[in-house]
């Protein structure tokens, strides 16, 4: 969890009430954050990753103020209309194609406020933005910009500006090679013929996201009143939530939020920032059943308002800066916090049981230990994926389980196999040395009308090697080793599979039941995942293998 150091005086001023030290410590701990310590003017807390809105003094104080009953209910933020415009050019497609923007005026920045802004930017980059992979944030001095602004992509050799912290103009190639900040994140844009770039109406370069801002337009100093903010990335919803966290924080600092017209060259037009509120139906039965309570509607309303929500005719009105409310379980968690964890009564279950480890979990653990013994690294990824990754990039058609109400195109199906996910892991780790030998034990999902839900879940093992000389034999030897250590005999036969090179792929079966594919992936698949080395892998159905091992 990220640890933040908050200015105690700023927090207390934003809360609107000075609490005795012992009560302050108790309430912070009960709010759902881990209090490290309070010492003089510093409050040091660990904030859970699902609450990025609490990574600043203002965001933390906003939540604490509602929780202690000073300013309960939904906070409203006014957004004034401006004549500023931003154009997103087609050239940025395939790089970081989406953005969210805003202008905040009347900030009257001083060293203290600048430090607060830099802290929340850094913490959001590390957590919500996943070290800038998912999104990146840029702040700029509004008076230094000529509108309309343009977000595009250019070859590195055509980009020149003075990077933040430097005094001379440099080419993008020089900046990437020499700037210490850029060196940490260069892997995010390497192997690209173009890189994203922000420019103003005079074609002055403002930044190359996600690396570095211009020293001329992106350096915040005392006396600056008005700023332009941009968040660049891949998912509009993620960027909008990120921007909402930022602008509401700045508004609580005393700033005034202004919207801009955001135009994509493909015809899409947006107004940004988007602080429209979302609503979710409150399921009283679900919440009471899982909390073991009997809360009435007026009590639920009070709890929600204590956590900063609004409440309208059975619906929770979700603050625009909350990025973590996706399900009734999320509302339930906040209601439990407001009700008070200390009020829940401990109960001993009526049923006595003796716990023991699942035989299947022991089976999986043995497989993992064997592979770790071969100097392989275990990885894990999300159950959710998308059709492009699961099918198009793999050149293979599957019966995929789709989500009924997906919130993003990046995660709209359940994964049907593991190989694409491990390829994504390799793609995101090209900056590490080779060979890269990884494995994953994970659940896959496929349609099966015979099951109660219509979905069948299986546990599979995927092993993947990538280096200059990797081949089919290398992976087959691993299968030989695993089967020998598990005391299982198997058969192997040559087959065809659209994701693998013909003649270098085989089907593994045991007792006439197919349980695995092993082979070398085609150059096209490797190229689709932007990899530079050949890849060999196998995917094995552990659920079936476990059953066979018991026979």
Helices and strands as residue ranges (DSSP letters): E 2-7, H 8-15, H 21-30, E 34-39, E 42-47, G 52-54, H 57-67, E 79-88, G 90-92, E 98-105, H 111-126, E 135-141, G 142-144, E 149-154, G 156-158, E 160-161, E 170-171, H 172-178, H 180-185, G 186-188, E 195-199, E 205-208, E 212-213, E 227-233, H 236-252, E 256-264, E 269-272, E 278-281, H 284-291, H 297-306, E 310-312, E 315-318, H 328-339, G 341-343, H 359-372, E 377-378, E 384-385, H 387-387, I 388-392, E 413-414, H 419-427, E 436-447, E 455-466, H 472-485, E 491-494, E 500-510, E 513-521, H 523-528, E 535-541, H 542-550
